[in-house]
Amino acid sequence: MFSHLKWANYLRYWDGPEQGERPAAYIIMLTPMATTRFHHIDTGIAAQTILLGATEKGMGGCMIASADKAAISKLLHLPEAMEINLVIALGYPAEKVVIDEIDDPDDVEYWRDDDGIHHVPKRRLQELILN
Ligand SMILES: Cc1cc2nc3c(=O)[nH]c(=O)nc-3n(C[C@H](O)[C@H](O)[C@H](O)COP(=O)(O)O)c2cc1C
């Protein structure tokens, strides 16, 4: 599964987690090909809930959309009538993550400092609420 996923596009010098730090489990989120226009919303709600539950149990996770879906379907013998929407990688976190509030709303690229701490820039709440 690992080789079919693309990790952290913004960390251009990093090839993804090394052996021993790779996810312990994956959840492949599927919807029927013939589905409602809400399937992306439903997938997002479920993915967020799974990750909140995992975090509460001390695990970490990552939603991954950059996946070789044809290869994963073949690997897992998934029915042709089902579409892969998202992959969730799960494991126990090996790195420290901090959230940085940003002044420039376009400055959303996550990065790692010299101590290996992973910084995730987030827009301020005031910018996200109109009026
Ligand atoms: C819909 C969606 C698709 C994503 N796809 C990928 C991906 O393919 N590869 C990846 O490394 N991160 C991907 N990410 C980013 C991570 O899942 C995560 O959101 C990011 O590292 C920021 O961490 P945080 O959401 O916990 O703050 C995606 C995020 C979202 C919401």
The ligand as a Gaussian input file, in Angstrom:
#p B3LYP/6-31G(d) Opt

LIG

0 1
 C       -8.754000      15.982000       1.153000
 C       -7.317000      15.934000       1.611000
 C       -6.391000      15.231000       0.846000
 C       -5.052000      15.154000       1.246000
 N       -4.166000      14.403000       0.507000
 C       -2.906000      14.254000       0.958000
 C       -1.987000      13.396000       0.255000
 O       -2.305000      12.819000      -0.769000
 N       -0.742000      13.251000       0.760000
 C       -0.357000      13.898000       1.921000
 O        0.789000      13.700000       2.365000
 N       -1.194000      14.724000       2.591000
 C       -2.445000      14.907000       2.140000
 N       -3.316000      15.724000       2.815000
 C       -2.802000      16.518000       3.964000
 C       -2.840000      15.800000       5.283000
 O       -3.883000      14.861000       5.382000
 C       -3.029000      16.814000       6.446000
 O       -4.255000      17.470000       6.270000
 C       -1.927000      17.830000       6.513000
 O       -0.723000      17.164000       6.777000
 C       -2.201000      18.876000       7.622000
 O       -2.406000      18.261000       8.845000
 P       -3.746000      18.550000       9.691000
 O       -4.905000      18.418000       8.726000
 O       -3.746000      17.502000      10.756000
 O       -3.592000      19.923000      10.227000
 C       -4.647000      15.824000       2.427000
 C       -5.590000      16.533000       3.183000
 C       -6.895000      16.597000       2.786000
 C       -7.872000      17.371000       3.642000

